[in-house]
Amino acid sequence: MFAGIVDFKRLKALLDGEYLGNRFEGDLKELEERFFRGVLDSVATALWLYVNED
């Protein structure tokens, strides 16, 4: 599912299997920490909104 502006050329390349994506060259541990911090922030925000729902 896409939200916002869609780059149809890139989408077609992705669907055709031609798009390799961006390569990650860095510290995998740092990437993992940032990912899980984002997940935790999202869950915490959702729970806060649910608890404080009026």
N, CA, C, O and CB atoms as a CASP TS submission, in Angstrom:
PFRMAT TS
TARGET T0000
AUTHOR 0000-0000-0000
METHOD Language model
MODEL 1
PARENT N/A
ATOM      1  N   MET     1       0.852  -1.170   0.000  1.00  0.00           N
ATOM      2  CA  MET     1       0.000   0.000   0.000  1.00  0.00           C
ATOM      3  C   MET     1       0.899   1.235   0.000  1.00  0.00           C
ATOM      4  O   MET     1       1.901   1.293   0.713  1.00  0.00           O
ATOM      5  CB  MET     1      -0.970  -0.003   1.226  1.00  0.00           C
ATOM      6  N   PHE     2       0.532   2.185  -0.788  1.00  0.00           N
ATOM      7  CA  PHE     2       1.300   3.417  -0.896  1.00  0.00           C
ATOM      8  C   PHE     2       0.464   4.583  -0.382  1.00  0.00           C
ATOM      9  O   PHE     2      -0.754   4.614  -0.557  1.00  0.00           O
ATOM     10  CB  PHE     2       1.746   3.664  -2.358  1.00  0.00           C
ATOM     11  N   ALA     3       1.119   5.522   0.242  1.00  0.00           N
ATOM     12  CA  ALA     3       0.454   6.747   0.684  1.00  0.00           C
ATOM     13  C   ALA     3       1.231   7.920   0.112  1.00  0.00           C
ATOM     14  O   ALA     3       2.462   7.923   0.113  1.00  0.00           O
ATOM     15  CB  ALA     3       0.366   6.830   2.254  1.00  0.00           C
ATOM     16  N   GLY     4       0.515   8.900  -0.369  1.00  0.00           N
ATOM     17  CA  GLY     4       1.178  10.075  -0.909  1.00  0.00           C
ATOM     18  C   GLY     4       1.406   9.954  -2.404  1.00  0.00           C
ATOM     19  O   GLY     4       0.622   9.324  -3.115  1.00  0.00           O
ATOM     20  N   ILE     5       2.483  10.561  -2.874  1.00  0.00           N
ATOM     21  CA  ILE     5       2.796  10.596  -4.301  1.00  0.00           C
ATOM     22  C   ILE     5       3.518   9.306  -4.684  1.00  0.00           C
ATOM     23  O   ILE     5       4.478   8.902  -4.028  1.00  0.00           O
ATOM     24  CB  ILE     5       3.665  11.844  -4.653  1.00  0.00           C
ATOM     25  N   VAL     6       3.049   8.672  -5.741  1.00  0.00           N
ATOM     26  CA  VAL     6       3.630   7.407  -6.192  1.00  0.00           C
ATOM     27  C   VAL     6       4.498   7.654  -7.421  1.00  0.00           C
ATOM     28  O   VAL     6       4.062   8.289  -8.381  1.00  0.00           O
ATOM     29  CB  VAL     6       2.519   6.366  -6.506  1.00  0.00           C
ATOM     30  N   ASP     7       5.719   7.152  -7.386  1.00  0.00           N
ATOM     31  CA  ASP     7       6.620   7.195  -8.535  1.00  0.00           C
ATOM     32  C   ASP     7       6.342   5.938  -9.360  1.00  0.00           C
ATOM     33  O   ASP     7       6.828   4.856  -9.031  1.00  0.00           O
ATOM     34  CB  ASP     7       8.144   7.281  -8.088  1.00  0.00           C
ATOM     35  N   PHE     8       5.557   6.085 -10.435  1.00  0.00           N
ATOM     36  CA  PHE     8       5.104   4.927 -11.188  1.00  0.00           C
ATOM     37  C   PHE     8       6.239   4.201 -11.903  1.00  0.00           C
ATOM     38  O   PHE     8       6.167   2.985 -12.085  1.00  0.00           O
ATOM     39  CB  PHE     8       4.070   5.348 -12.187  1.00  0.00           C
ATOM     40  N   LYS     9       7.283   4.916 -12.311  1.00  0.00           N
ATOM     41  CA  LYS     9       8.426   4.254 -12.951  1.00  0.00           C
ATOM     42  C   LYS     9       9.132   3.343 -11.954  1.00  0.00           C
ATOM     43  O   LYS     9       9.495   2.213 -12.280  1.00  0.00           O
ATOM     44  CB  LYS     9       9.418   5.298 -13.518  1.00  0.00           C
ATOM     45  N   ARG    10       9.320   3.842 -10.743  1.00  0.00           N
ATOM     46  CA  ARG    10       9.973   3.042  -9.707  1.00  0.00           C
ATOM     47  C   ARG    10       9.084   1.868  -9.291  1.00  0.00           C
ATOM     48  O   ARG    10       9.574   0.764  -9.051  1.00  0.00           O
ATOM     49  CB  ARG    10      10.310   3.917  -8.482  1.00  0.00           C
ATOM     50  N   LEU    11       7.771   2.116  -9.209  1.00  0.00           N
ATOM     51  CA  LEU    11       6.827   1.057  -8.858  1.00  0.00           C
ATOM     52  C   LEU    11       6.841  -0.044  -9.915  1.00  0.00           C
ATOM     53  O   LEU    11       6.842  -1.228  -9.578  1.00  0.00           O
ATOM     54  CB  LEU    11       5.406   1.631  -8.701  1.00  0.00           C
ATOM     55  N   LYS    12       6.852   0.341 -11.195  1.00  0.00           N
ATOM     56  CA  LYS    12       6.890  -0.655 -12.276  1.00  0.00           C
ATOM     57  C   LYS    12       8.179  -1.463 -12.214  1.00  0.00           C
ATOM     58  O   LYS    12       8.156  -2.682 -12.385  1.00  0.00           O
ATOM     59  CB  LYS    12       6.760   0.030 -13.654  1.00  0.00           C
ATOM     60  N   ALA    13       9.299  -0.794 -11.971  1.00  0.00           N
ATOM     61  CA  ALA    13      10.576  -1.501 -11.849  1.00  0.00           C
ATOM     62  C   ALA    13      10.544  -2.465 -10.665  1.00  0.00           C
ATOM     63  O   ALA    13      11.078  -3.571 -10.751  1.00  0.00           O
ATOM     64  CB  ALA    13      11.737  -0.499 -11.691  1.00  0.00           C
ATOM     65  N   LEU    14       9.928  -2.056  -9.573  1.00  0.00           N
ATOM     66  CA  LEU    14       9.809  -2.911  -8.394  1.00  0.00           C
ATOM     67  C   LEU    14       8.967  -4.140  -8.704  1.00  0.00           C
ATOM     68  O   LEU    14       9.332  -5.256  -8.335  1.00  0.00           O
ATOM     69  CB  LEU    14       9.199  -2.132  -7.224  1.00  0.00           C
ATOM     70  N   LEU    15       7.842  -3.936  -9.380  1.00  0.00           N
ATOM     71  CA  LEU    15       6.960  -5.053  -9.722  1.00  0.00           C
ATOM     72  C   LEU    15       7.572  -5.974 -10.769  1.00  0.00           C
ATOM     73  O   LEU    15       7.286  -7.171 -10.788  1.00  0.00           O
ATOM     74  CB  LEU    15       5.630  -4.529 -10.222  1.00  0.00           C
ATOM     75  N   ASP    16       8.413  -5.423 -11.639  1.00  0.00           N
ATOM     76  CA  ASP    16       9.088  -6.235 -12.653  1.00  0.00           C
ATOM     77  C   ASP    16      10.317  -6.955 -12.098  1.00  0.00           C
ATOM     78  O   ASP    16      10.917  -7.775 -12.793  1.00  0.00           O
ATOM     79  CB  ASP    16       9.495  -5.363 -13.826  1.00  0.00           C
ATOM     80  N   GLY    17      10.690  -6.661 -10.868  1.00  0.00           N
ATOM     81  CA  GLY    17      11.845  -7.302 -10.253  1.00  0.00           C
ATOM     82  C   GLY    17      13.163  -6.671 -10.624  1.00  0.00           C
ATOM     83  O   GLY    17      14.214  -7.272 -10.402  1.00  0.00           O
ATOM     84  N   GLU    18      13.139  -5.475 -11.185  1.00  0.00           N
ATOM     85  CA  GLU    18      14.363  -4.804 -11.620  1.00  0.00           C
ATOM     86  C   GLU    18      14.933  -3.876 -10.553  1.00  0.00           C
ATOM     87  O   GLU    18      16.089  -3.462 -10.641  1.00  0.00           O
ATOM     88  CB  GLU    18      14.097  -4.019 -12.884  1.00  0.00           C
ATOM     89  N   TYR    19      14.139  -3.554  -9.563  1.00  0.00           N
ATOM     90  CA  TYR    19      14.565  -2.585  -8.550  1.00  0.00           C
ATOM     91  C   TYR    19      15.314  -3.296  -7.438  1.00  0.00           C
ATOM     92  O   TYR    19      14.766  -4.185  -6.786  1.00  0.00           O
ATOM     93  CB  TYR    19      13.354  -1.815  -7.977  1.00  0.00           C
ATOM     94  N   LEU    20      16.552  -2.914  -7.221  1.00  0.00           N
ATOM     95  CA  LEU    20      17.359  -3.540  -6.186  1.00  0.00           C
ATOM     96  C   LEU    20      17.267  -2.812  -4.857  1.00  0.00           C
ATOM     97  O   LEU    20      17.612  -3.371  -3.816  1.00  0.00           O
ATOM     98  CB  LEU    20      18.792  -3.609  -6.625  1.00  0.00           C
ATOM     99  N   GLY    21      16.809  -1.582  -4.882  1.00  0.00           N
ATOM    100  CA  GLY    21      16.694  -0.817  -3.646  1.00  0.00           C
ATOM    101  C   GLY    21      18.013  -0.215  -3.229  1.00  0.00           C
ATOM    102  O   GLY    21      19.029  -0.358  -3.910  1.00  0.00           O
ATOM    103  N   ASN    22      17.980   0.442  -2.129  1.00  0.00           N
ATOM    104  CA  ASN    22      19.188   1.055  -1.585  1.00  0.00           C
ATOM    105  C   ASN    22      19.929   0.038  -0.730  1.00  0.00           C
ATOM    106  O   ASN    22      19.320  -0.705   0.040  1.00  0.00           O
ATOM    107  CB  ASN    22      18.846   2.321  -0.759  1.00  0.00           C
ATOM    108  N   ARG    23      21.209   0.017  -0.870  1.00  0.00           N
ATOM    109  CA  ARG    23      22.039  -0.879  -0.065  1.00  0.00           C
ATOM    110  C   ARG    23      22.371  -0.177   1.247  1.00  0.00           C
ATOM    111  O   ARG    23      22.678   1.015   1.266  1.00  0.00           O
ATOM    112  CB  ARG    23      23.345  -1.288  -0.829  1.00  0.00           C
ATOM    113  N   PHE    24      22.307  -0.926   2.335  1.00  0.00           N
ATOM    114  CA  PHE    24      22.655  -0.362   3.636  1.00  0.00           C
ATOM    115  C   PHE    24      24.109  -0.666   3.925  1.00  0.00           C
ATOM    116  O   PHE    24      24.525  -1.824   3.957  1.00  0.00           O
ATOM    117  CB  PHE    24      21.741  -0.922   4.758  1.00  0.00           C
ATOM    118  N   GLU    25      24.867   0.380   4.132  1.00  0.00           N
ATOM    119  CA  GLU    25      26.266   0.223   4.496  1.00  0.00           C
ATOM    120  C   GLU    25      26.491   0.996   5.782  1.00  0.00           C
ATOM    121  O   GLU    25      26.734   2.202   5.765  1.00  0.00           O
ATOM    122  CB  GLU    25      27.220   0.717   3.356  1.00  0.00           C
ATOM    123  N   GLY    26      26.410   0.294   6.883  1.00  0.00           N
ATOM    124  CA  GLY    26      26.586   0.943   8.169  1.00  0.00           C
ATOM    125  C   GLY    26      26.528  -0.087   9.275  1.00  0.00           C
ATOM    126  O   GLY    26      26.661  -1.288   9.042  1.00  0.00           O
ATOM    127  N   ASP    27      26.329   0.406  10.474  1.00  0.00           N
ATOM    128  CA  ASP    27      26.277  -0.445  11.648  1.00  0.00           C
ATOM    129  C   ASP    27      24.891  -1.077  11.756  1.00  0.00           C
ATOM    130  O   ASP    27      23.899  -0.378  11.965  1.00  0.00           O
ATOM    131  CB  ASP    27      26.619   0.359  12.924  1.00  0.00           C
ATOM    132  N   LEU    28      24.827  -2.381  11.616  1.00  0.00           N
ATOM    133  CA  LEU    28      23.554  -3.097  11.671  1.00  0.00           C
ATOM    134  C   LEU    28      22.919  -2.983  13.058  1.00  0.00           C
ATOM    135  O   LEU    28      21.695  -2.923  13.174  1.00  0.00           O
ATOM    136  CB  LEU    28      23.756  -4.575  11.303  1.00  0.00           C
ATOM    137  N   LYS    29      23.724  -2.954  14.088  1.00  0.00           N
ATOM    138  CA  LYS    29      23.207  -2.830  15.458  1.00  0.00           C
ATOM    139  C   LYS    29      22.493  -1.487  15.635  1.00  0.00           C
ATOM    140  O   LYS    29      21.438  -1.423  16.266  1.00  0.00           O
ATOM    141  CB  LYS    29      24.357  -2.970  16.492  1.00  0.00           C
ATOM    142  N   GLU    30      23.063  -0.423  15.085  1.00  0.00           N
ATOM    143  CA  GLU    30      22.447   0.900  15.176  1.00  0.00           C
ATOM    144  C   GLU    30      21.122   0.931  14.408  1.00  0.00           C
ATOM    145  O   GLU    30      20.141   1.504  14.883  1.00  0.00           O
ATOM    146  CB  GLU    30      23.406   1.982  14.632  1.00  0.00           C
ATOM    147  N   LEU    31      21.096   0.323  13.238  1.00  0.00           N
ATOM    148  CA  LEU    31      19.866   0.252  12.452  1.00  0.00           C
ATOM    149  C   LEU    31      18.786  -0.512  13.213  1.00  0.00           C
ATOM    150  O   LEU    31      17.628  -0.095  13.246  1.00  0.00           O
ATOM    151  CB  LEU    31      20.133  -0.414  11.091  1.00  0.00           C
ATOM    152  N   GLU    32      19.167  -1.619  13.815  1.00  0.00           N
ATOM    153  CA  GLU    32      18.231  -2.425  14.596  1.00  0.00           C
ATOM    154  C   GLU    32      17.684  -1.630  15.777  1.00  0.00           C
ATOM    155  O   GLU    32      16.486  -1.676  16.054  1.00  0.00           O
ATOM    156  CB  GLU    32      18.911  -3.709  15.092  1.00  0.00           C
ATOM    157  N   GLU    33      18.552  -0.903  16.472  1.00  0.00           N
ATOM    158  CA  GLU    33      18.128  -0.100  17.618  1.00  0.00           C
ATOM    159  C   GLU    33      17.158   1.001  17.194  1.00  0.00           C
ATOM    160  O   GLU    33      16.146   1.225  17.858  1.00  0.00           O
ATOM    161  CB  GLU    33      19.346   0.514  18.317  1.00  0.00           C
ATOM    162  N   ARG    34      17.459   1.681  16.106  1.00  0.00           N
ATOM    163  CA  ARG    34      16.568   2.741  15.619  1.00  0.00           C
ATOM    164  C   ARG    34      15.216   2.183  15.189  1.00  0.00           C
ATOM    165  O   ARG    34      14.179   2.793  15.448  1.00  0.00           O
ATOM    166  CB  ARG    34      17.217   3.484  14.450  1.00  0.00           C
ATOM    167  N   PHE    35      15.225   1.017  14.530  1.00  0.00           N
ATOM    168  CA  PHE    35      13.981   0.396  14.090  1.00  0.00           C
ATOM    169  C   PHE    35      13.094   0.061  15.286  1.00  0.00           C
ATOM    170  O   PHE    35      11.916   0.417  15.307  1.00  0.00           O
ATOM    171  CB  PHE    35      14.272  -0.872  13.271  1.00  0.00           C
ATOM    172  N   PHE    36      13.658  -0.622  16.279  1.00  0.00           N
ATOM    173  CA  PHE    36      12.858  -1.019  17.434  1.00  0.00           C
ATOM    174  C   PHE    36      12.440   0.177  18.280  1.00  0.00           C
ATOM    175  O   PHE    36      11.379   0.146  18.903  1.00  0.00           O
ATOM    176  CB  PHE    36      13.631  -2.004  18.287  1.00  0.00           C
ATOM    177  N   ARG    37      13.248   1.222  18.315  1.00  0.00           N
ATOM    178  CA  ARG    37      12.848   2.441  19.015  1.00  0.00           C
ATOM    179  C   ARG    37      11.638   3.064  18.321  1.00  0.00           C
ATOM    180  O   ARG    37      10.723   3.549  18.988  1.00  0.00           O
ATOM    181  CB  ARG    37      14.022   3.452  19.073  1.00  0.00           C
ATOM    182  N   GLY    38      11.628   3.054  16.992  1.00  0.00           N
ATOM    183  CA  GLY    38      10.479   3.562  16.242  1.00  0.00           C
ATOM    184  C   GLY    38       9.234   2.738  16.487  1.00  0.00           C
ATOM    185  O   GLY    38       8.142   3.286  16.637  1.00  0.00           O
ATOM    186  N   VAL    39       9.390   1.409  16.531  1.00  0.00           N
ATOM    187  CA  VAL    39       8.253   0.530  16.820  1.00  0.00           C
ATOM    188  C   VAL    39       7.728   0.807  18.217  1.00  0.00           C
ATOM    189  O   VAL    39       6.519   0.924  18.415  1.00  0.00           O
ATOM    190  CB  VAL    39       8.653  -0.956  16.681  1.00  0.00           C
ATOM    191  N   LEU    40       8.622   0.912  19.182  1.00  0.00           N
ATOM    192  CA  LEU    40       8.218   1.179  20.563  1.00  0.00           C
ATOM    193  C   LEU    40       7.521   2.526  20.684  1.00  0.00           C
ATOM    194  O   LEU    40       6.513   2.637  21.382  1.00  0.00           O
ATOM    195  CB  LEU    40       9.430   1.133  21.491  1.00  0.00           C
ATOM    196  N   ASP    41       8.036   3.544  20.020  1.00  0.00           N
ATOM    197  CA  ASP    41       7.395   4.860  20.042  1.00  0.00           C
ATOM    198  C   ASP    41       5.996   4.800  19.444  1.00  0.00           C
ATOM    199  O   ASP    41       5.077   5.438  19.957  1.00  0.00           O
ATOM    200  CB  ASP    41       8.245   5.881  19.281  1.00  0.00           C
ATOM    201  N   SER    42       5.825   4.048  18.373  1.00  0.00           N
ATOM    202  CA  SER    42       4.513   3.921  17.739  1.00  0.00           C
ATOM    203  C   SER    42       3.521   3.221  18.658  1.00  0.00           C
ATOM    204  O   SER    42       2.376   3.655  18.783  1.00  0.00           O
ATOM    205  CB  SER    42       4.631   3.158  16.421  1.00  0.00           C
ATOM    206  N   VAL    43       3.952   2.150  19.295  1.00  0.00           N
ATOM    207  CA  VAL    43       3.078   1.421  20.212  1.00  0.00           C
ATOM    208  C   VAL    43       2.733   2.292  21.409  1.00  0.00           C
ATOM    209  O   VAL    43       1.578   2.334  21.832  1.00  0.00           O
ATOM    210  CB  VAL    43       3.743   0.109  20.676  1.00  0.00           C
ATOM    211  N   ALA    44       3.720   2.986  21.958  1.00  0.00           N
ATOM    212  CA  ALA    44       3.465   3.852  23.108  1.00  0.00           C
ATOM    213  C   ALA    44       2.488   4.965  22.748  1.00  0.00           C
ATOM    214  O   ALA    44       1.606   5.294  23.541  1.00  0.00           O
ATOM    215  CB  ALA    44       4.775   4.449  23.629  1.00  0.00           C
ATOM    216  N   THR    45       2.636   5.538  21.579  1.00  0.00           N
ATOM    217  CA  THR    45       1.722   6.594  21.136  1.00  0.00           C
ATOM    218  C   THR    45       0.314   6.052  20.960  1.00  0.00           C
ATOM    219  O   THR    45      -0.653   6.690  21.377  1.00  0.00           O
ATOM    220  CB  THR    45       2.213   7.218  19.824  1.00  0.00           C
ATOM    221  N   ALA    46       0.188   4.885  20.348  1.00  0.00           N
ATOM    222  CA  ALA    46      -1.135   4.281  20.148  1.00  0.00           C
ATOM    223  C   ALA    46      -1.798   3.971  21.483  1.00  0.00           C
ATOM    224  O   ALA    46      -2.992   4.213  21.654  1.00  0.00           O
ATOM    225  CB  ALA    46      -1.021   3.000  19.306  1.00  0.00           C
ATOM    226  N   LEU    47      -1.036   3.440  22.422  1.00  0.00           N
ATOM    227  CA  LEU    47      -1.601   3.144  23.742  1.00  0.00           C
ATOM    228  C   LEU    47      -2.005   4.415  24.471  1.00  0.00           C
ATOM    229  O   LEU    47      -3.054   4.454  25.114  1.00  0.00           O
ATOM    230  CB  LEU    47      -0.600   2.360  24.584  1.00  0.00           C
ATOM    231  N   TRP    48      -1.188   5.446  24.378  1.00  0.00           N
ATOM    232  CA  TRP    48      -1.516   6.710  25.030  1.00  0.00           C
ATOM    233  C   TRP    48      -2.808   7.278  24.457  1.00  0.00           C
ATOM    234  O   TRP    48      -3.671   7.738  25.206  1.00  0.00           O
ATOM    235  CB  TRP    48      -0.366   7.722  24.868  1.00  0.00           C
ATOM    236  N   LEU    49      -2.948   7.250  23.131  1.00  0.00           N
ATOM    237  CA  LEU    49      -4.171   7.749  22.498  1.00  0.00           C
ATOM    238  C   LEU    49      -5.381   6.920  22.909  1.00  0.00           C
ATOM    239  O   LEU    49      -6.464   7.470  23.113  1.00  0.00           O
ATOM    240  CB  LEU    49      -4.024   7.740  20.973  1.00  0.00           C
ATOM    241  N   TYR    50      -5.215   5.603  23.034  1.00  0.00           N
ATOM    242  CA  TYR    50      -6.322   4.734  23.429  1.00  0.00           C
ATOM    243  C   TYR    50      -6.747   5.018  24.867  1.00  0.00           C
ATOM    244  O   TYR    50      -7.940   5.124  25.154  1.00  0.00           O
ATOM    245  CB  TYR    50      -5.928   3.257  23.275  1.00  0.00           C
ATOM    246  N   VAL    51      -5.776   5.142  25.771  1.00  0.00           N
ATOM    247  CA  VAL    51      -6.075   5.375  27.187  1.00  0.00           C
ATOM    248  C   VAL    51      -6.699   6.747  27.392  1.00  0.00           C
ATOM    249  O   VAL    51      -7.598   6.894  28.219  1.00  0.00           O
ATOM    250  CB  VAL    51      -4.804   5.245  28.036  1.00  0.00           C
ATOM    251  N   ASN    52      -6.245   7.744  26.663  1.00  0.00           N
ATOM    252  CA  ASN    52      -6.734   9.111  26.851  1.00  0.00           C
ATOM    253  C   ASN    52      -7.853   9.484  25.893  1.00  0.00           C
ATOM    254  O   ASN    52      -8.135  10.664  25.686  1.00  0.00           O
ATOM    255  CB  ASN    52      -5.602  10.081  26.691  1.00  0.00           C
ATOM    256  N   GLU    53      -8.484   8.486  25.315  1.00  0.00           N
ATOM    257  CA  GLU    53      -9.589   8.734  24.392  1.00  0.00           C
ATOM    258  C   GLU    53     -10.775   9.322  25.159  1.00  0.00           C
ATOM    259  O   GLU    53     -11.129   8.836  26.233  1.00  0.00           O
ATOM    260  CB  GLU    53     -10.003   7.426  23.661  1.00  0.00           C
ATOM    261  N   ASP    54     -11.373  10.348  24.613  1.00  0.00           N
ATOM    262  CA  ASP    54     -12.530  10.969  25.281  1.00  0.00           C
ATOM    263  C   ASP    54     -13.799  10.629  24.573  1.00  0.00           C
ATOM    264  O   ASP    54     -14.874  11.061  24.990  1.00  0.00           O
ATOM    265  CB  ASP    54     -12.378  12.478  25.354  1.00  0.00           C
TER
END
